[in-house]
């Protein structure tokens, strides 16, 4: 192979690698942008629908409303947490070894996208680091929820 041919070959390989890297970075960038959008919108929705009881820092309110910033229930019951947002819950709930009996009203008007946004916010705030909660994940879980909680 001549020097010119070898130079063209190396240049083409270089372009191919740059192109592949660029696509990879673009996908990562799109995911990061989507995560940020969900997180910011989720925070607004959390403040509107959840913070009155669970507080802005997720600390809960005494033995009336459980914390979510450090919550073994949240950590171990992801799908149920998603269902609770829309359908609520009555009866005892044990969080971090403490009993909470105050009913949690759901917000029936929440869309799957809004639940995904709130979940992305709460599962990536405080000490949680779960990453983006996709709306497709929420839609799948919501099909399993009982609407008569």
Secondary structure, 3 states (H helix, E strand, C coil): CCHHHHHHHHHHHHHHHHHHHHHHHHHHHHHHHHHHHHHHHHHHHHHHHCHHHHCCCCCCECCCECCCCCCHHHHHCHHHHHHHHHHCECCCEEECCEEECCCECCCCCCCHHHHHHHHHHHCCCCCCCCCCCCHHHHHHHHCCCCCCC
